Structures are given as structure tokens and as C-alpha cells.
Amino acid sequence: MTKIYRKTATIKAEQFDPENGIVPQGVFDKEYEHTTSGMISAMVDELNTGKPSHNWHVKTLEGDLKINPRDWIATGIDGEHWPIADDVFKKTYAELPVIPKNVAKHIVTEHGLSDLIPICGGIYRAMIQTVVYGYQKGDIGDWIVNHSDVFARAWLDGYTVEEDK
């Protein structure tokens, strides 16, 4: 019987864009060890365009893997890296939502059940006050009502906290 799964780990990722000077740590221009069709193709491209050709790679647990401009370099929970093609990355991953600090302190964290107390007290109280009494512009109920989809994604998937301005 086939079951359906979703990814549960959060990763960090940076897009590789050498033309704009974005070469993440761990990416290197690997020299060709012997003459290959890739090396010949690169030499022909360099002769035609006048631009230096590169053989970009990234170190992974499986060894050095080829990476192309616009690919993404993912970093896993143990610090391991792997390249992901841009189209695959966009279909597979979504950026975590950014939420205000005063909302973040009420969301359950990965630390365990003791964190349910702020949820029961903070979010529950804020939502009841919002429903029963309405809410004031700028309070937590105001933000949750006006950003309910972002709040739900943050609660379920994780989030980053808005930087102080």
C-alpha cells in the first residue's frame, strides 16, 4: 500500500549565482582531471565567448557533485550540503514565513509540552478577546486576524522572526 509523506526537516538554502558574485561557501571550480567531452565543450565555449569557463562543484557526503549557476545549495540539519536544480527547488521548498516577535513568543516551539502554556494562555486569550471584544489595531489579535494564513503556516511549518527596525 502506498503512503503519502511530506518533508519535515527545515533546511537552509542559498542560490548559486556566480555571474552576480554569489558563490556560497563550499563551492569550488574543480580542475578537469583528464580530457573529457565536458572539458572540450568548455574550451570551445570559452573560445567562442571569450569568457572563462568553469567546472563548478560542491562538496557533499557523496563526494564532489557538479553544480550549475542558478542551482541551490541546501544545508541540512547536520551541516551536510547538496545541490538542487532551481526548478526542483521551487517545486519542493517554500520559504518559512516571517512573523513579528510578539506573535512568535506565543507559538509552540520544538522544546516540548511546557511550551503549550503560552499557547493556551497567550494565543487562546488573544483569539477569545478578538472574537468576543474585537481587537485594537496593532495588537496580537489584529495581526493574527489579518495574517491568518501566515500564522497557520508559521505554527505548522516553522517561522523566522521579523528583525527589529
C-alpha positions, 0 to 999 in steps of 0.5 A: 500500500502506498503512503503519502509523506511530506518533508519535515526537516527545515533546511537552509538554502542559498542560490548559486549565482556566480555571474552576480558574485554569489558563490556560497561557501563550499563551492569550488571550480574543480580542475578537469582531471583528464580530457573529457567531452565536458572539458572540450565543450568548455574550451570551445565555449570559452573560445567562442565567448571569450569568457572563462569557463568553469567546472563548478562543484560542491562538496557533499557526503557523496563526494564532489557533485557538479553544480550549475549557476542558478542551482541551490545549495541546501544545508541540512540539519547536520551541516551536510550540503547538496545541490538542487536544480532551481526548478526542483527547488521551487517545486519542493521548498517554500520559504518559512514565513516571517512573523513579528516577535510578539506573535512568535513568543506565543507559538509552540516551539520544538522544546516540548509540552511546557511550551503549550502554556503560552499557547493556551494562555497567550494565543487562546486569550488573544483569539477569545478577546478578538472574537468576543471584544474585537481587537485594537489595531496593532495588537496580537489579535489584529495581526493574527486576524489579518495574517491568518494564513501566515500564522497557520503556516508559521505554527505548522511549518516553522517561522523566522522572526521579523528583525527589529527596525 
